[in-house]
Amino acid sequence: MRICFLIRSLGIGGAERQLSLLATGLHHRGHDVTVCVTYAGGAMAAELEARGVPVVALQKRSRWDLTGVVASLRRMVRERAPDVLHGYMPTSNLLTLLAAGAGGPAVVWGVRASHLDWGAYDWMARASFEATRRFASRADLVIANSEAGRRFHVAQGYPAERTIVVPNGVDTARHCRDEPGRVRQRAAWGVPDGAPLVGLVGRLDPMKDHATFLRACARVAAARPDARFVCVGDGPAPFSAALRALAGDLGIAAQTIWVEPRTEVTAMYSALDVHVSASCFGEGFSNAIAEAMACEVPSVTTDVGDAATVVGSTGRVVPPREPALLADAVLALLATDLPALGRDARARVVREFGVDQLVSRTLAALEPVVAGRARRTA
């Protein structure tokens, strides 16, 4: 198949990582894959091109430059004649409809979230989602990355018969236990040998609920004064400053490390003793949970999206926005046989959520859609 993906940009992020893994996996199986971005650049773009997947920048000049980007995308569709035009996330999904046209490629939408708290975002995000609700029936296929995401979108008006689930994949060859990296990373962060290190890997965004994580960390510190905490991710400067101020108010500023995201995270995951996902809404399939598990680091997670399904019996699950329960679960996990639990966690990811499963499940979903589209346009 000739497959063209469309995403806003290729910076470091969960959706971007998934697109990179899927596009590369399809390319390695002999499919003709192109990735289009509305904004050029980004670490994932360099990775894709290094692996032989072309990245086409549509040169969007501003948030409001829709005419130019649609014209560029239509030109790309005419030149490359893809069988599938696959969007990732609301705005890109809408653009696929504008660019495909009658008799064009099969339009596939990728949705990554579950229940969303729109009060945490601006009017543009709300408007984009409202538009996808109205036009979702025009997509040939909608792929959610979680059962929770599918339920949410179908309840919002997405076509149930054409909305399916393909769970995220994890590159388990890349994400694996790195003991030398663990030692180096902990030394770089100034974490003493034997000190419990608890971390949250995720962008600074309301849905990730770093505030609850920090409040739980304060409770863990009260029981384990030797504990250290790390937040890996970036976000708007005012939001970041507010979180750092909260850590100070809670008395854990000296024990908390703030780290910018990077493409190579294996050593950072391996440095942790417990990984935490504190998300309070919006999460579908958490990449961070699965990647940490692949590195043999068990997770404590809130019961949001498909997190409980991902961790299975290898971690702890608590309700969202409950710092006391989150702290209790972290302390309970620290008291277990972490290496054995970590090995079980990796085995679960290898078995259920590898890249081969992601690629095979996606192909199984796309092939009948492309065949049906070809019959209708013949």
N, C-alpha and C positions, 0 to 999 in steps of 0.2 A: 504494500500500500504506500501511497504518497500521503504523508501526514504533516500538517502544519499546526503547530501550537502557537497560541497567542497569550502573552502575559504582559503585565504592566512593565516590569523591569526584572533584572536578574541579580539583585543584591542578595545578601545572605538572609535567608528566611526559610520557613518550613515548606511553604508551597513551592518556592523556587527550587529548593533541594529536590522535592518530589518530581517536579517537571524535568529537572536535569537527569535524575535517575531513570525516569521512564523514557525520555527521548533517547538517552544513550543506549538503554536496553533494547529499544525498538531498532535503532540503527545497527546494533551488533547482530540482530537477527535478520538483517538484510532489507529493512524497510527504508524508504526515502523520507527522511525526517528533516524538517526545518523548524526553527523556533523564531517567532517574530516578537519583538518587544516594542512598546510604544516609547520607552525611554532607553537610550543606549547605555552601555557600560555595565559594570557589576561583576563581582567575583565569579558568579555562576556562568556568565557569558564566556569568560576565558576558559573555564573548565570544559564547557560544551564544545567550543571550537577546537580545543586541544584533543578532544576525543572524536573529532571528525563530523560533528553536527553543526551545520551553518547557523549563524544567528543573524537575522535581518532586523535592523533598526528602522522603525517607521518614522523616526525623527519628529515626534510630537513636540511642539514648541512650548506648550503651556497646558494647564488643566483644561482650558476651554477650546483647544485646537482639535475639534472633532472632525471637521470637514477634511482637513489635511491628512489626518491619520486614516480616515476611512478610504480616501482616495488612494493612499499608499497601499493599504491592505487589499483593496480591490485589484490594483495593478499586480500585486504579488500573486493573487489568486489566478489572474489571467495568465501570468507568465509560468507559474509552476503547476497549475491545474491539479491541486491536491484532491485526493479522495475524501479526506477528512480535514475539517477546520475545527480545531479543538481549543476552546477558550479555558482560561483559568481565572476564576473569581468574577464578581458581578460585572464590572465595566468591560472587561475583555470578552465576557460571554455575550454581552449586548452587541459589541462591535462585530462579532462573528456573523450575526444575523444581517447587519447592514452591509457586510462585505460579500457574503456568499451569493446572494441573488438566486433567482429561479433557475433551476437546472444546474446549480453549482455543486460544490462539495457537500457531503453530509456535515451537519452542524452538531458538534458535541460540546456540551457545557460541563465544566468541572466545578463542583461546589465543595468547599473545604470546611465550612462552619456548621454548627448546630444552632441552638437557640441563642439569639443575640439581644443584648441590652442596648437599644438604640439611644438611650439617654446618654451613653458614654461617647457617642460619635457625632460628627457634624451632619448638617442637613444633606450634604452631597452624598454621603454614604447611605443615608436613609433613602434618598431619591433613587440612587442606583439600584438598591435592592427592590424598591417598589416597582421599578421598571422591569426587572427580571421576573418578578411575580406575574406581571401582565403578559409578558411575551415568552415565558418558558415553554408554552405549548407548541411554539414554532421550532424548537430544537428537536433534532432527530433522536437525541439521547442525552440524558443528564447522568453524570457519574458523580456520586457522593463518595467521600472517603470514609464514611462511618454510617452505621445504622441510625444513630441519633441524628445525623445530618439529613439522611433521607427522610426520616419521620418529620423533621421540622420543615423541610422544603415542600414535601407533599401537603402538609397541613396548610402551608402558605399558598397553595394553588398550583404547584408544579405537577406535571402529569405523572401519576403514580405508575402507570403501565410502562413508562419510558424513563423512569428514574431508578437507577440501580446503585449497588455499593461495590466499590473496589477498594479495599483497605490500602493504606500507604505501604510502601516497601522500605526496607532498611538494607543498606549495603553492608552486609555482615562481614565481608572481607576487609572493608575499611574501618568499620566500627567494631573493634574487638579490644580485649584487655591489653593494656600497655603498661606493664609494671615499671620499666625504666622511665617512661613518660610520667607516670604517677609520681615517682620520686622527684623528678625534675620540676614538675608543675607545683607540687606542694612546697618545695624549697623556694621557688620563684615567688610564691604568694606568702611566704613566711609562716606556713602552717607547721607547727611542731610535729615531730614523729609521734604517732599514737593519738593525736588529737582528732576527735570526730569531725569530719568535714561534711556539711550538709549544703546542697546547692540547688538553685533553680536556674534552668537554662531556658530563656525565652525573652522576646523583646519586651521593653517597658511599655506596657499597654494595659488599659483597665481590665481587659478580660483575663489577663494572667494573674491578677490580684496579688501583686507583690506585697501590698500592705498586710494582708492576712499572713503571708509567708513570714514577714518580718516580726509580726506579733507572736507567731508560733515560735520563731527563733529565740525571742526574748524568754519565752517559757522554757525552751530547751536549755538555754544558757543558765537559767536559774537552777536546773537540775544537774547540768553538766557544764560547769564553769570553763572546762578546757575546750568546749566545742567552738568551732569556727564555721562561718557561713559565707557563701559566695553567690552573687547574682551575675549571670553571664547574659548580656544583652544590652541593646541601646534603645533610645526613644527620645521624645521631645525633651529639650533641656529643662523646662519648668517642671515637667512630671518627674524627671530624674532627680532634680533638686529636692522636690517634695519628699520623695522616697528616702533620700539620704538624710533629710532632716528628721523623718520619722524614725530611722534607725538610731539617730542621736537621742531623740526623745525617749526611746525605749532602752537606752543604755547599752546598745550593742554596736555602736559605730566602730569601736576599735576591733571588734571581732568579725566585722562584715567587710568582704572584699567585693568591689565592683569592677567588672571586666567587660571590655568591648567584645562584640561577637567576632568570630573568625571562621574561616573555612575549615581549618583543621581543629577538630574538637575532641579527638579521641583521648589525648592526654588529659584534657580537662575533665571529661567524664570519668576516666580512670582514677583521677585524683580524689573523687568523691567517695564517701562511705554510703551516703544515702542521697538519692535524687528526689526532689519534690516538685510536683506540679500542683499549684494552688489555684488553678483557673476557676473562675466563678460562673462563666457563661461562655458560649461561642465555640468552645473547643469541639472539633470533630474527632479526628485521630491525632493524638499528640506525637509528633516526631520525636520530641525530646525524651519522652518516656521510653519509646522503643529503642532509640539510640543508646540511652543509658543502659537499658537492659542488655543490649548487644555487647556492651562493654563490661558486663557482669556487675552492674550497679543496680540494686533493687530500688524501687520507687515507692514513695507515699504519694498518693494522688487524691484529689477531690473527685467526687462522683459526677463528672461532667463529660458529655459526649460519650465516646466509647472507651474511656480510660480504664474502667473496671474490666472490660473485656480484654484489653491489651495486657494488663498486668496479670490477670488470672489469679493464681494462688501464690505468685512470686513477690507480692508487695502488700501494701495496706491501702484501703480505700475509705475515705471519710467524706461527710457532707461538705459542700462549699461554705466559705465564709465562717468557719468555726475554728479559730486559731487554737483553742484549748485542745480540741480533738485532734487537730493536725499535729500539735506538739506531742501529745500522748502517743500517736502512731509513730512519729519519728523516734521517740525514746524507746518504744517497744521494738522497733526494727533494729536499732543500735544494739539491743540486748540479745539479738538472735545470732545465729551462725551466718554472718553476712557472706563469706565466700561461697558457702554451699547454696545459699539463696540466689546469689549472683549467677552461679553456674546454671541453675534452673531457669533463671530469667533469660539468659542468652539462648539456651536450648529452645525456649518457647518462641523467641523471635526468629531463630533460624528455621524452625518448623513451620511457623504460621505467616511470617511477614517478611520474607526475603524478597530481593529484587526480582528473581525469576517468577515468583508468584504474582508480583505486581504486573510484570510485562505480560505473562500468560493470561491473567484475568482480563487485562485491558484488551488484548487482541481478541479474546473470546467475545468481548462485548462489541468491539468495533466491526468485526468481520460481517456479521449478519446485517448490520446497519448499512454498511457500504454496499453489500449485495442488493439489499432492498432498494436503496437509492438508485443503483444502476438499473434495476428492472423498471422503476417508475419513470426514469428519464430516457429509456431506450426507445 
